[in-house]
Amino acid sequence: MKIIECKLAHYEVPLKTVFKTALHAQNKANGWIVRLKSDQNHEGYGEAIPSLRVTGDSDASIFGVLTQVIFPAIVQHDFENIGKFDDFVSKLLTGNTAAKNAVSQAALDLIIKDRQTSLQHFFGSPKTHITTDYTLSINDESSMAVQAEKLIRAGFSTLKIKLGDSPIQEEVAKLQQLAKEFPKVVFRVDANQAWNIAKSRQFDQLAAAANLPIACIEQPLPVGYEDGYADLTSSSHFPIILDESIHDFNDARKLRPGIDFTGYNVKLEKTAGISQAKALLDYSESLDLPIMVGCMIESNIGIAFAAAMASSYANVRFIDLDSALMFQTEIFKGWLTDEANGYRFNEQFVANDALRELPWQ
C-alpha cells in the first residue's frame, strides 16, 4: 500500500442532548476526519477526537501534528501492513494518540479496500449487527428517568450511568429510582475518576445492600491512584473496569490483573491506533479478563473500527459504542449504518454526501 495523498477535514454536529460527565460537558460533536489515498486510487478514512482531559489532544495539536509531522512523513511511502504503518508513525513523535489513531484507521481502511474485502471480514467478525449500551449523562433524577424511558422504548436494555457530582447517598438513590421504574434494565456505572477510596467503598456497600442491577463500575478513582484499586477490587461486589488509567499495553502490564482491576476499557483514541488496541485485546484475552470496548464522542467513521474489533473477541463483555447514535443526524456512514440500539455492518464502505462535502485541506 503506497500512500499518495493525505487530507484533513473538521466537522461539528449537534448532539441530541447535552453529554455531561464528571470531567466535562458538551452539546456538540467535534472531530477531525483524515482521508488517505492509495496508489490503487482508493480512499481510506479515520477519525481523531480532541479530549484534553483524557488523551491531552486538542484541535490545534491534532491539526498541527497531522499536517506538519505525520502527513509529510507517510506520503509517497509504501507500507506492507498495518503493523508496520503503526510502528512507523509511533516513532515519529510521542503522545498525540488521537492524531495517530486517525491515520492508523485510515491506513487500515486503505489496506482493506486495496484487498477488496470489508472491515467486518478483515477482523473475522461473525456478526452483521452489533448492539451497544446507551449513556445517561449526569443529570437530576427526573430528567434521567425521562431519558431512560425513551431509550428503553427504543430497545436498549443496558444503560451506562454517569455519576460523580452528587453525594453518594443521592447517587445510589438515583439508581434505586431507575431500577424501580425499569426493573429489566442493567446498569453500568461510570464515575470518571470522581471518587476517592472512601466514596467508592460507600457506593459499593450501599449499591449492594439495595441489590442494584450493576454490571460493572468504571474508573472510580483518579488517574495516579491506581495503588488504591487492590483494596477496592478485593472487596467490591461489582467488577471494576479501568478506563483513563489504561491507555495502551504498557499501562496494562504495569498493573496486576484481578488485583488492581477486573478489566479495562479499550478505546482507539487512547491506544493511538489499531495495533495497540489489538495488543490490549490480545493481552486481555490471554488473561481471560472481561473487557469493555468504548469510544469518545465520535462518528460512525471511528466507531466502525472499534465495533469490528469488539465483535471479534469473545471476552469483550461490555460494548459502549453509543456516541454516533447521540448525533442529531447520522452525518457519516462508512462501514456502519445506525440502527435502533446499535449498528449494522456494511459490506462496502458508504461514502455519503456529508463525507464528500467536508472542507478538505
C-alpha positions as CSV (number, residue, x, y, z in Angstrom):
1,M,0.0,0.0,0.0
2,K,1.5,3.2,-1.2
3,I,0.0,6.5,0.2
4,I,-0.1,9.2,-2.5
5,E,-2.3,11.9,-0.8
6,C,-3.2,13.0,2.7
7,K,-6.2,15.3,3.5
8,L,-7.8,16.5,6.7
9,A,-11.2,18.0,7.5
10,H,-13.0,19.2,10.6
11,Y,-16.7,18.7,11.4
12,E,-19.2,19.7,14.1
13,V,-22.7,18.4,14.6
14,P,-25.2,19.0,17.4
15,L,-25.9,16.2,19.9
16,K,-29.5,15.2,20.8
17,T,-28.9,16.1,24.4
18,V,-26.0,17.6,26.5
19,F,-23.4,15.0,27.3
20,K,-22.2,15.6,30.8
21,T,-19.7,13.6,32.8
22,A,-17.6,14.3,36.0
23,L,-14.9,15.6,33.6
24,H,-16.7,17.8,31.1
25,A,-19.9,18.7,29.3
26,Q,-20.6,19.2,25.6
27,N,-23.6,19.8,23.4
28,K,-22.0,19.1,20.0
29,A,-19.6,16.5,18.5
30,N,-16.3,17.9,17.4
31,G,-13.9,15.8,15.3
32,W,-11.3,15.6,12.6
33,I,-11.5,13.2,9.6
34,V,-8.4,12.0,7.9
35,R,-8.5,10.9,4.2
36,L,-5.6,9.0,2.7
37,K,-5.4,7.9,-0.9
38,S,-3.5,4.9,-2.1
39,D,-1.8,4.3,-5.5
40,Q,-4.7,2.0,-6.3
41,N,-6.9,5.1,-6.2
42,H,-8.8,4.0,-3.0
43,E,-9.6,6.4,-0.2
44,G,-9.3,5.5,3.5
45,Y,-10.8,7.4,6.4
46,G,-10.0,7.7,10.1
47,E,-11.1,9.9,12.9
48,A,-9.4,12.0,15.6
49,I,-11.3,13.4,18.6
50,P,-9.9,16.2,20.8
51,S,-10.0,15.4,24.5
52,L,-7.7,17.4,26.7
53,R,-8.9,15.7,29.9
54,V,-8.4,12.1,28.7
55,T,-5.8,12.0,25.9
56,G,-4.3,15.5,26.0
57,D,-5.2,16.1,22.4
58,S,-6.7,19.5,21.3
59,D,-8.0,20.7,17.9
60,A,-4.8,22.7,17.5
61,S,-2.5,19.7,18.3
62,I,-4.4,17.3,16.0
63,F,-4.2,19.7,13.1
64,G,-0.6,20.6,13.7
65,V,0.7,17.1,14.2
66,L,-1.1,15.7,11.2
67,T,-0.3,18.4,8.7
68,Q,3.2,19.2,9.8
69,V,4.6,15.9,11.1
70,I,2.7,12.7,10.1
71,F,1.3,13.6,6.6
72,P,4.7,14.7,5.3
73,A,6.3,11.5,6.7
74,I,3.9,9.0,5.3
75,V,3.0,10.5,1.9
76,Q,4.8,8.6,-1.0
77,H,5.7,5.9,1.5
78,D,4.9,2.2,0.9
79,F,3.6,0.1,3.8
80,E,3.3,-3.6,3.8
81,N,0.7,-3.9,6.6
82,I,-1.0,-2.0,9.4
83,G,1.6,-3.2,12.0
84,K,4.5,-1.7,10.1
85,F,2.5,1.5,9.4
86,D,1.6,2.0,13.1
87,D,5.2,1.3,14.1
88,F,6.5,3.9,11.7
89,V,4.1,6.5,12.9
90,S,4.8,5.7,16.6
91,K,8.4,6.6,16.1
92,L,7.7,10.0,14.6
93,L,6.6,11.5,18.0
94,T,5.4,10.7,21.4
95,G,1.8,11.1,22.7
96,N,-0.7,12.6,20.3
97,T,-2.8,9.4,20.3
98,A,-5.9,10.9,18.6
99,A,-3.9,12.0,15.6
100,K,-2.0,8.7,15.4
101,N,-5.3,6.8,15.7
102,A,-6.9,8.7,12.8
103,V,-4.1,7.8,10.4
104,S,-4.0,4.2,11.7
105,Q,-7.7,3.8,10.9
106,A,-7.3,5.4,7.5
107,A,-4.3,3.3,6.6
108,L,-6.2,0.1,7.6
109,D,-9.2,1.3,5.6
110,L,-6.9,1.6,2.6
111,I,-5.5,-1.8,3.1
112,I,-9.0,-3.3,3.3
113,K,-10.1,-1.6,0.2
114,D,-7.0,-2.4,-1.7
115,R,-7.6,-6.1,-0.8
116,Q,-11.2,-5.8,-1.9
117,T,-12.6,-7.1,1.4
118,S,-14.6,-5.5,4.2
119,L,-13.9,-4.2,7.7
120,Q,-16.0,-6.9,9.2
121,H,-14.3,-9.7,7.3
122,F,-10.9,-8.3,7.9
123,F,-11.3,-8.8,11.7
124,G,-13.1,-12.1,11.2
125,S,-16.2,-10.8,13.0
126,P,-19.1,-13.3,12.8
127,K,-21.7,-10.7,13.4
128,T,-23.5,-8.5,10.9
129,H,-25.2,-6.4,13.7
130,I,-23.7,-5.0,16.9
131,T,-25.7,-3.7,19.9
132,T,-24.4,-1.2,22.5
133,D,-25.4,0.3,25.8
134,Y,-26.5,3.9,25.8
135,T,-25.1,6.5,28.2
136,L,-27.3,8.6,30.6
137,S,-25.3,11.8,31.3
138,I,-25.1,13.3,34.8
139,N,-28.5,14.9,35.5
140,D,-31.2,15.2,38.0
141,E,-33.3,12.1,38.9
142,S,-36.4,13.1,36.9
143,S,-34.5,14.0,33.8
144,M,-32.6,10.8,33.8
145,A,-35.8,8.8,34.2
146,V,-37.4,10.6,31.2
147,Q,-34.3,9.9,29.1
148,A,-34.2,6.2,30.3
149,E,-37.8,5.6,29.3
150,K,-37.1,6.9,25.8
151,L,-34.1,4.7,25.4
152,I,-35.8,1.6,26.7
153,R,-38.7,2.1,24.3
154,A,-36.0,2.3,21.5
155,G,-34.8,-1.1,22.5
156,F,-31.9,-0.5,24.8
157,S,-31.6,-3.0,27.7
158,T,-28.3,-1.7,29.2
159,L,-27.7,1.9,30.3
160,K,-24.4,3.4,31.2
161,I,-25.0,5.8,34.1
162,K,-22.6,8.7,34.6
163,L,-22.2,9.6,38.2
164,G,-19.8,11.8,40.2
165,D,-21.2,15.2,41.1
166,S,-23.6,14.4,44.0
167,P,-23.2,12.8,47.4
168,I,-23.0,9.0,47.3
169,Q,-26.4,8.6,49.0
170,E,-28.0,10.7,46.3
171,E,-26.2,8.8,43.5
172,V,-27.5,5.5,44.9
173,A,-31.0,6.9,45.3
174,K,-31.0,7.9,41.6
175,L,-30.1,4.3,40.6
176,Q,-32.7,2.9,43.0
177,Q,-35.4,5.0,41.4
178,L,-34.3,4.0,37.9
179,A,-34.2,0.3,38.9
180,K,-37.7,0.6,40.4
181,E,-39.2,2.2,37.3
182,F,-37.3,0.0,34.8
183,P,-36.8,-3.4,36.6
184,K,-35.4,-5.2,33.5
185,V,-32.6,-2.8,32.8
186,V,-28.9,-3.4,33.6
187,F,-26.7,-0.5,34.7
188,R,-23.0,0.1,34.0
189,V,-21.8,2.9,36.4
190,D,-19.1,5.3,35.3
191,A,-17.7,7.7,37.9
192,N,-15.0,9.2,35.6
193,Q,-12.4,9.5,38.4
194,A,-14.8,11.5,40.6
195,W,-14.5,9.4,43.8
196,N,-11.8,8.6,46.4
197,I,-11.5,5.2,48.2
198,A,-13.9,6.1,50.9
199,K,-16.6,7.2,48.5
200,S,-16.0,4.1,46.3
201,R,-16.5,1.8,49.3
202,Q,-19.6,3.7,50.4
203,F,-21.1,3.4,46.9
204,D,-20.3,-0.3,46.7
205,Q,-21.8,-1.1,50.1
206,L,-25.0,1.0,49.5
207,A,-25.5,-0.3,46.0
208,A,-25.0,-3.9,47.1
209,A,-27.4,-3.5,50.0
210,A,-30.0,-2.1,47.6
211,N,-29.4,-5.1,45.3
212,L,-28.9,-2.7,42.3
213,P,-28.5,-4.4,38.9
214,I,-25.0,-3.1,38.3
215,A,-22.8,-5.0,35.8
216,C,-19.6,-3.0,36.5
217,I,-18.2,0.2,37.9
218,E,-15.8,2.1,35.7
219,Q,-12.8,4.2,36.8
220,P,-13.9,5.3,40.3
221,L,-10.5,6.7,41.4
222,P,-8.5,9.5,39.7
223,V,-5.6,8.6,37.4
224,G,-2.4,8.3,39.6
225,Y,-4.2,6.5,42.4
226,E,-4.0,3.0,40.9
227,D,-2.4,1.7,44.1
228,G,-5.8,2.1,45.7
229,Y,-7.6,-0.4,43.5
230,A,-6.1,-3.6,45.1
231,D,-8.2,-3.0,48.2
232,L,-11.3,-1.9,46.3
233,T,-11.2,-4.8,43.9
234,S,-10.8,-7.4,46.6
235,S,-13.9,-6.3,48.5
236,S,-16.1,-4.9,45.7
237,H,-19.4,-6.5,44.9
238,F,-19.1,-5.4,41.3
239,P,-16.4,-5.7,38.6
240,I,-14.1,-2.7,38.4
241,I,-13.2,-1.6,34.9
242,L,-10.4,0.9,34.4
243,D,-10.7,3.5,31.7
244,E,-8.5,6.6,31.9
245,S,-5.8,4.7,33.9
246,I,-5.1,2.3,31.0
247,H,-4.4,3.8,27.5
248,D,-2.2,1.1,26.0
249,F,-0.5,-2.3,26.6
250,N,2.3,-0.7,28.6
251,D,-0.2,0.7,31.1
252,A,-2.0,-2.6,31.4
253,R,1.1,-4.7,32.0
254,K,2.2,-2.4,34.9
255,L,-0.9,-3.3,36.9
256,R,-1.9,-6.7,38.4
257,P,-4.9,-8.2,36.6
258,G,-7.5,-9.4,39.0
259,I,-5.9,-7.4,41.8
260,D,-5.7,-3.8,40.6
261,F,-8.6,-4.2,38.2
262,T,-11.2,-6.7,37.0
263,G,-11.0,-5.5,33.4
264,Y,-10.4,-2.4,31.3
265,N,-11.9,-0.2,28.7
266,V,-10.2,-0.2,25.3
267,K,-10.6,3.0,23.2
268,L,-8.8,3.5,20.0
269,E,-8.4,7.2,20.7
270,K,-6.4,6.3,23.8
271,T,-4.3,3.5,22.3
272,A,-3.1,5.5,19.2
273,G,-4.5,3.1,16.7
274,I,-5.2,-0.4,15.6
275,S,-2.1,-2.2,16.6
276,Q,-2.0,-1.1,20.2
277,A,-5.7,-1.7,20.6
278,K,-5.3,-5.2,19.3
279,A,-2.4,-5.7,21.7
280,L,-4.6,-4.7,24.6
281,L,-7.4,-7.0,23.4
282,D,-5.0,-9.9,22.9
283,Y,-3.5,-9.4,26.4
284,S,-6.9,-9.4,28.0
285,E,-7.9,-12.5,26.1
286,S,-4.8,-14.3,27.3
287,L,-5.8,-13.5,30.9
288,D,-9.5,-14.2,30.3
289,L,-10.4,-10.7,31.5
290,P,-13.8,-9.1,30.9
291,I,-13.3,-6.2,28.6
292,M,-15.2,-3.1,27.6
293,V,-14.7,-1.5,24.2
294,G,-15.6,2.1,24.3
295,C,-15.4,5.4,22.5
296,M,-15.1,9.2,22.7
297,I,-17.9,11.4,21.2
298,E,-17.1,10.3,17.7
299,S,-19.0,9.4,14.4
300,N,-19.5,6.2,12.6
301,I,-16.1,6.6,10.9
302,G,-14.3,6.0,14.1
303,I,-16.9,3.7,15.8
304,A,-16.7,1.2,12.9
305,F,-13.2,0.1,13.7
306,A,-13.9,-0.4,17.4
307,A,-17.1,-2.3,16.6
308,A,-15.4,-4.7,14.3
309,M,-12.6,-5.4,16.8
310,A,-15.1,-5.7,19.7
311,S,-17.2,-8.2,17.9
312,S,-14.2,-10.5,17.1
313,Y,-13.2,-11.0,20.7
314,A,-15.2,-13.4,22.9
315,N,-14.1,-11.8,26.2
316,V,-15.5,-8.3,25.2
317,R,-18.4,-8.4,27.6
318,F,-19.3,-4.6,27.6
319,I,-19.8,-2.7,24.4
320,D,-20.1,1.1,24.9
321,L,-20.1,2.5,21.4
322,D,-23.2,4.7,21.5
323,S,-21.7,8.1,20.6
324,A,-22.7,8.1,16.9
325,L,-26.3,7.4,18.0
326,M,-26.2,10.6,20.0
327,F,-25.8,12.8,16.9
328,Q,-28.9,14.7,15.9
329,T,-28.3,13.4,12.3
330,E,-26.2,10.5,11.0
331,I,-23.8,12.6,9.1
332,F,-21.4,9.8,8.0
333,K,-21.9,6.0,7.4
334,G,-18.7,4.4,6.3
335,W,-18.6,0.8,7.3
336,L,-21.6,1.2,9.7
337,T,-25.2,2.2,9.5
338,D,-27.1,3.3,12.6
339,E,-29.9,1.0,13.9
340,A,-32.3,1.4,16.8
341,N,-30.0,0.2,19.5
342,G,-26.7,-0.3,17.7
343,Y,-25.3,-0.7,14.2
344,R,-25.3,-2.8,11.1
345,F,-22.0,-3.6,9.3
346,N,-22.0,-2.5,5.6
347,E,-20.4,-4.9,3.1
348,Q,-19.0,-1.9,1.3
349,F,-17.9,1.5,2.5
350,V,-20.7,4.1,2.2
351,A,-19.2,7.5,1.3
352,N,-22.3,9.7,1.6
353,D,-22.5,13.4,0.5
354,A,-21.7,14.7,4.0
355,L,-18.4,12.9,3.9
356,R,-17.5,14.0,0.3
357,E,-18.5,17.6,1.0
358,L,-16.3,18.2,4.1
359,P,-13.9,21.1,3.7
360,W,-10.8,19.0,2.9
361,Q,-7.4,20.6,3.2
